[in-house]
Amino acid sequence: SAAASRPSRLFYWQSRHNQRTWIRVLRRGRWVWKERPGDARGFFAPGRGPDGSERVLSFASCPDAHDKRTFYERCLEAPPELNLMRFIPETYLTHEEYVAAASTSLAGVADADLSTGACSDLWFFKEAKQDNGVGVHALSGACSVDEVLALVASKSNAKHRKSVEGEEEEEGLPSGVFQRFVPNLLLWGGHKFDLRVYATLDPLTDEAFVFRDAAVRVAPSAFSRESRAGAVQMTHYSRMTPTYRWPRWP
C-alpha cells in the first residue's frame, strides 16, 4: 500500500488500483478483505491458513523501497542463479568506479530504429533516499565530484529534496548510485516513456497476477542525445496517465 505521505498522483495508483488487485487475488485464495482505517501503514487481510488457524496479512510500504543504493546492494547479494543484474542498468556505488567506467564507451552496441541510440556517454547520479525524480541528475561522461555536487545543490533540486537525517556520504556526495544510460531505449513519438505495471502474488498459492491496467508517463520534451534537461531525460516530469487512455496500450 502507499504510505500516507506519497503524492496524490501516485497515491491514486498505488492505493486504489493496487488494493483492487490485492482484493481480487485474496478472494481467490479464500481470504476475506478487511480495511482497518486506524492503521496509517496500510491495510490488513484477515483469513485462515491451510491448517485452519487464523492468519493476518499486513500490506505496508517497505521502509527502504525507494533507497536505490540499498536495493542494488541487495541485488548483489542475491543468489547468482537469479541473475538479477540482467534487469539493472550498468551501476556503480562509488564516484571512482563511475569515472573509470565512463572513460570507455559501450562496445558492440549499434543504434536501433525508433530508439534513443547507444548514448554511452550519458550517465545518471541518483540520490539513494530521494524519489519521484528528485535527486536524479543527468551527467555527460566522467564528471568530477564538484560538478555532481553542483547539481545536487542546484535550486531546482534543493526545492523538492527531502531532508535525510544521518545520510551517509561518499567523497562529499550524498548516498546514491551512478548508472549508465540504458542503450537503445524505445521512444514513443520521439519521447522517453515508462510504464508502471502492477502485479500481486497470492500468499497461499503463489499464483501471480498482473493488473489489467497500468500507468504511463511520457517525458514532456522530445528526446535529444545532447540534452541533459530534466524535461527531456525524466519521465517523472509528466503526470501519470492510466493506460486505458493511452492509444498504444493493447
N, C-alpha and C positions, 0 to 999 in steps of 0.2 A: 504494500500500500504506500501511498505517497505521504511523506511527512507533512505536517501542517504548514511548515514554513516554505514549502515549494511554491513557485509562482503559479498563478491560477491557470495559465495556459497549459502548464504541464500537469497540474493537479487534475484538470478535467480528464485528460487522457489516462493518467496513471490511476486515478481513483475510480471514476465511473466505468470506464471500459475494462480495466483490469478486474474490478470487482465482479462485473458481469461475467467475465470469462471464468473466474475462480468459482463463482456460484454454480455455473453450469457443470463444471468439472466435478466439484464436490458432490453435487446431487447425483451425478452418475456413479460416484463412489459410495453412495448411501450416507453421506454426511448431511447434516441439517445446518443451514446457514443462519447465523445469528450475529447481529451487529451490537457492539457494546459502545454506545456513544460516549461513555465516561472515560474511555481509554483513548488518549490522543495519539497513540503509536500506531493504531490500525484497527483491524477487525479480527474477530475470532470465529472459529467454526467448531462448535461442539459436535461430537459424533461418537460412534462406537468403533472400536478397533476390531481386528479379526477375532480376538479371543472374547469379545463381548464386553470388555471393560470400556468405560467411557474415556474418550480421549479429547483433547482440545488442541487445535492447531492455531498458532498465532501468526498472523500476517503482519509483519512490521518491516520498516525500511532497514536495510543493512547500514550500520553507522558509518562504514567507510566505502559505501557503494560508489562514490564519485572520487575516491582517492586513487588517482591514476598510478601513482608510484607503488602503493600497496598492492593494487590489482596486478601490476606487471610482475612484482616480486613473487606473488602467489603463483602466477603462471609459470615462472621459472622453477618453482618448487614442485610443480605438478608432475605426476608420473610421465616419463618420456613417451610411453605408448599413446598418450592423449594427443601429443603433437600440437599443443595449443599455439605454438609460435606461428603456425600457418595462418592463423586468424588475426595476427597482430602486426602492425607496421614495423619496419626496422626501428628499434628502440634502444636508447642508451640512458643510463641513470646519471652519468657524470658529464660535465662540460668537456673534460679532457677526452673522453671516449667519443663524444659527438664531433669534436673538432677533427679528430683523427679520421673518422668515417666520412666527414663532409669534404675532405680533401680528395676523395675518389668518387667517380660517377658510377652509376649502376651499369654493369656490363651486360650486353645482350638484351637490353630492353628497347624494343622498337616502338615507335609511336603507332597507335591504333586509331582507326577512324572513329569519329563521334566521341572521342575521349580527350582527356587533358594532356596526353602525351606522357613521356617519362618524368620530366620535371625533377631530375635527380638532385638539382642544386636547391630545391625548395624544402625547407625544414620547418618544424614547429616546436616551440618550447611550451609545454603545457604544465601550468602550476597544479600541483597534486590536489590541493584542497579546494580548488575553485570549480565551478560548474556553470552550465548554461552559456558556454562560450567565453565567459570571463576568465582571464588568465591564460588564454591561448594566443600565442604570438608567432606570426609568420617570420621566418628568417631566410636570408639569402646566403647560402653556402655556410662557411665557418665564421660565426660571429664571436666577438670577444665577450667576456663576462660583462664588461661595461656596457656594451651595446644591448645585451639582453636585459640588463638591469634598467636601462633607459626605457625599454618597452614596458617593463613591469611597473615602473614609476610614472608612466605617462598618465595624463589627466583622464583620458578615456577609460583606461583600465582601473585607475585608482577610484574612480567614481562608483564603480559597481563591485569592486573587490571586497570579499569578506575578510574580516579580521580573524586570523587564526592564532589562537594562544599557544605559545610554546612551539611554534613552527620551526622545524629543523631547516638548516641552510647548508648549502654546499658551495664553497667558494663565494659566499656572499649572496648566492641566489636562493630564492625560496625553493622548498622541496618540489620536485617535478620530474618530468621526463622529456627527453629530446627525441623526436620522431621524424623520420624522413617521409616526404610526401609519397603516398601510395601511387606507383606508376599506372598510367592509363586508366584513371578513374572515368567511369561513364558519365557523360554530361546529358542534361535534358534541356533542349533548347539553348545550348551553349552555356548553361549554368550548372554549377555544382549542386547536388541534391543528396538527401539521405532519407532513409525510411526507418521508422521505429515500429518494429513488428513485435507483438506480444505473444508469449507462449506460457502455458501452465502445465505443470507436471502433477498428475494425480498422486497424492501422498500414500495411497493404499495400493494402487495397481501399477504405478509407474508409467501409466499411459501419458503420452504427450499430446497436447492440444495447442493449436495455433488459432488465435482470434481472427475472425474473417476480415475485419477492417484494421488498418494500421494508420500511422500518421506520417506525413511527408513534409519536408522542409526544403525550400529552394533558395539558394543564395540570391540576394537582391540584384547583384550586378553580374554581368556576363564574365565568364572565366577568362583570365589572361595570365600567361606564364610569367610575365614580368611584374604583375601587381602583387603587393603584399597587403593590400587593403582588406579590412575585415569583411566588408560587404561582398567582396569577391571570393575570399577564401573560407568564410564561415557561413554555414547554413543556419547557425543559431541566430543570425541577424534577421531572419524572417519568422513569421508565425507558423505554428503547426497547423496543417490542414488535414482534415480527415481524407483518407484515400478514396472514399466514395465520391468526393468532389474533384478528384484528380482524373483526367481523361485517360491516363496511361495505366491506371490500376486495372488488372484483369477482373 
